[in-house]
Each structure stands twice: as structure tokens, then as C-alpha cells.
């Protein structure tokens, strides 16, 4: 299972300028020792989410192919050939996706909110909002996959919209994880 990648923790908590600069210049576990340019990081993230969306499209394509075979729209030999090609393409893209994810994770710092100025109620509210946003993007993604599967949108539209949704879902998940870690550090455990 892959971990979400985001560039912004989305936590609206107060932090001192010194803490902010130390989080950018310091090296946290899993981050690069030299900061990457934002353009370089954004390029990697775009490639990552485009690739991730292509993998989703191929999964839908495989489901469509399976359905076509079950109802007799396609012969067995053609089905096997097309399925093998789709599976090979998906495996290649999944490998590229993992490489891009690793690259991005090495470039993105993990930043925690300033605990000295933390408002517990606000942290709980932000955590809840992040979980709701995560669930909403998951639902939107499922609806988008159904629209593509049923032919309501074309592949290009699906990939474009799915890349945006994947990024939003990862950002919400990352915010929720950071907030959960913060709340646990403050003694609140679920």
C-alpha cells in the first residue's frame, strides 16, 4: 500500500518563523538533505498523479474487457491477448508510480504543527474535516470510475479528473495523519 504524497500539510496552526525555517532547512526522516525546487517537485508530483490516474484507468479498462468477454462481445483468444497487454501496461505504470512516489517522498518535508500554540478543539476539528474530505474524494473517485466505465466520460477526461482527485485524497489523508500524530503526542489516543 502506498502512502499519500502532498506538498502542503494544510494545518492552519500558528508557528514561529524559526520553526518554519528549521522545518525547511532541517532534514526529517524520509526527506532529502537538500531542498528541491518547487518546480522540480511539482513536476514529479504531476507525473506521479498522472501515472496513478492512468493505473486507475487501466483497472477500469480491465473490468470493461472482462465484462465484454462474459457477455460474449469478445472471443477468448482476443480477450486473453488484450488482457495480457493491459496487465503488462498496468504493471509498468505501477512500477513508475512507485518510483515517482519514492522520489517525491524524499523531497517533501514532514511538518508538525507548533504544539506550544496548539488549540486542541481546533486540531480535532481539522482532523475531522480532513477525514471528511478524504471520504468525499474517495466517493468522487468511485463515481468517476463508474462514469468512465459506463462511457459517460472519455479516457482523457477520466485521467485528468482522477489525477486531481487522487492528489486531493492524498492531501486530506496526509493532513489527517499529521493531525492524528499531533493529537497522540498531546495524549489523545483513539
C-alpha positions in Angstrom: 0.0 0.0 0.0 1.4 3.4 -1.0 1.5 6.3 1.3 -0.1 9.6 0.3 2.1 12.4 -1.1 1.4 16.0 -0.5 3.3 19.3 -0.6 1.2 21.2 2.0 0.2 19.9 5.4 -2.8 22.1 5.3 -2.7 22.7 9.0 -3.7 26.2 9.9 -1.8 26.4 13.2 0.5 29.1 14.4 4.2 28.5 14.2 7.1 30.8 14.7 9.3 31.8 11.8 12.2 30.0 13.3 10.2 26.8 13.5 9.1 27.2 9.9 12.6 27.8 8.6 14.1 24.9 10.6 11.5 22.6 9.2 12.5 23.6 5.7 16.3 23.5 6.2 16.4 20.6 8.6 16.3 17.0 7.5 13.4 15.0 8.8 13.2 11.2 8.3 12.4 10.4 4.7 13.3 13.8 3.3 16.1 14.9 1.1 19.1 16.7 2.6 19.0 19.4 0.0 15.7 21.2 -0.7 14.3 20.7 -4.2 13.0 23.5 -6.2 9.2 23.8 -6.1 9.1 23.5 -9.9 11.0 20.2 -9.8 8.8 18.8 -7.0 5.6 20.0 -8.8 6.8 18.2 -12.0 7.4 15.0 -10.1 4.0 15.3 -8.4 2.2 15.9 -11.7 3.9 12.9 -13.2 3.0 10.8 -10.1 -0.7 11.7 -10.1 -1.0 11.4 -13.9 0.6 7.9 -13.7 -1.6 7.0 -10.7 -4.7 8.1 -12.7 -3.6 6.0 -15.7 -3.3 3.0 -13.5 -6.9 3.6 -12.4 -8.0 3.9 -16.0 -6.3 0.6 -16.9 -8.1 -1.1 -14.0 -11.4 0.1 -15.4 -10.3 -0.9 -18.9 -9.7 -4.4 -17.5 -13.1 -4.5 -15.8 -14.7 -3.5 -19.1 -12.8 -6.1 -21.0 -13.8 -8.8 -18.5 -17.5 -7.8 -18.8 -17.3 -7.8 -22.6 -15.9 -11.3 -22.5 -18.5 -12.6 -20.1 -21.4 -11.4 -22.3 -19.7 -12.8 -25.4 -18.7 -9.5 -27.1 -15.1 -10.7 -27.5 -13.6 -14.1 -28.4 -11.4 -15.9 -25.9 -8.2 -15.5 -27.9 -8.6 -11.8 -28.3 -9.7 -11.5 -24.7 -6.5 -13.2 -23.5 -4.3 -11.1 -25.8 -5.9 -7.8 -24.8 -5.9 -8.7 -21.1 -2.2 -9.6 -21.1 -1.4 -6.3 -22.8 -3.4 -4.3 -20.3 -1.9 -6.2 -17.4 1.6 -5.6 -18.7 1.0 -1.9 -19.3 -0.5 -1.6 -15.8 2.5 -3.3 -14.2 4.9 -1.0 -16.0 2.9 2.1 -14.8 2.7 0.8 -11.2 6.5 0.4 -11.2 6.8 4.0 -12.5 4.3 5.2 -9.9 6.3 3.7 -7.1 9.5 5.3 -8.3 7.9 8.7 -8.6 6.3 8.3 -5.2 9.6 7.5 -3.6 11.3 10.5 -5.4 8.5 12.8 -4.1 8.6 11.5 -0.6 12.3 12.2 -0.4 11.7 15.8 -1.4 8.7 16.7 0.9 9.4 17.6 4.5 7.1 16.3 7.2 6.0 19.3 9.2 4.1 19.2 12.5 2.0 22.0 13.9 3.5 24.2 16.7 2.4 22.3 19.8 3.0 25.3 22.1 0.3 27.3 20.3 -2.0 24.3 19.6 -5.7 24.6 20.2 -7.0 21.1 20.9 -10.5 21.8 19.7 -9.2 23.3 16.5 -6.9 20.3 16.0 -9.9 17.9 16.5 -12.0 20.0 14.1 -9.2 20.0 11.5 -8.8 16.2 11.9 -12.5 15.6 11.4 -12.5 17.9 8.3 -9.6 16.1 6.8 -11.3 12.7 7.3 -14.5 14.0 5.8 -12.5 15.4 2.8 -10.7 12.1 2.4 -14.0 10.2 2.3 -15.6 12.7 -0.1 -12.7 12.3 -2.6 -12.9 8.5 -2.3 -16.6 8.7 -3.2 -16.0 11.1 -6.0 -13.3 8.8 -7.4 -15.6 5.8 -7.3 -18.3 7.8 -9.1 -15.7 9.0 -11.7 -14.6 5.4 -12.3 -18.3 4.4 -12.9 -18.7 7.3 -15.3 -15.7 6.2 -17.3 -16.8 2.5 -17.2 -20.3 3.4 -18.4 -19.0 5.7 -21.2 -20.3 8.9 -19.8 -16.8 10.4 -19.9 -13.9 9.6 -22.1 -10.5 8.3 -21.0 -8.7 11.7 -21.3 -11.4 13.3 -19.1 -11.2 10.4 -16.6 -7.4 10.6 -16.3 -7.4 14.4 -15.9 -10.1 14.4 -13.3 -8.8 11.3 -11.4 -5.3 12.9 -11.1 -6.8 15.9 -9.4 -8.9 13.7 -7.1 -6.0 11.4 -6.2 -4.0 14.4 -5.2 -6.8 15.9 -3.1 -7.3 12.5 -1.4 -3.6 12.2 -0.6 -3.5 15.7 0.8 -6.5 15.1 3.0 -5.0 11.8 4.2 -1.7 13.4 4.9 -3.4 16.2 6.9 -5.4 13.6 8.9 -2.2 11.6 9.6 -0.3 14.6 10.8 -3.2 15.8 13.0 -3.6 12.3 14.4 0.1 12.1 15.2 -0.1 15.5 16.8 -3.1 14.6 19.0 -1.4 11.4 20.1 1.7 13.4 21.1 -0.7 15.6 23.2 -2.0 12.5 24.9 -5.2 12.0 22.9 -5.3 8.4 21.6 -8.1 6.7 19.8 
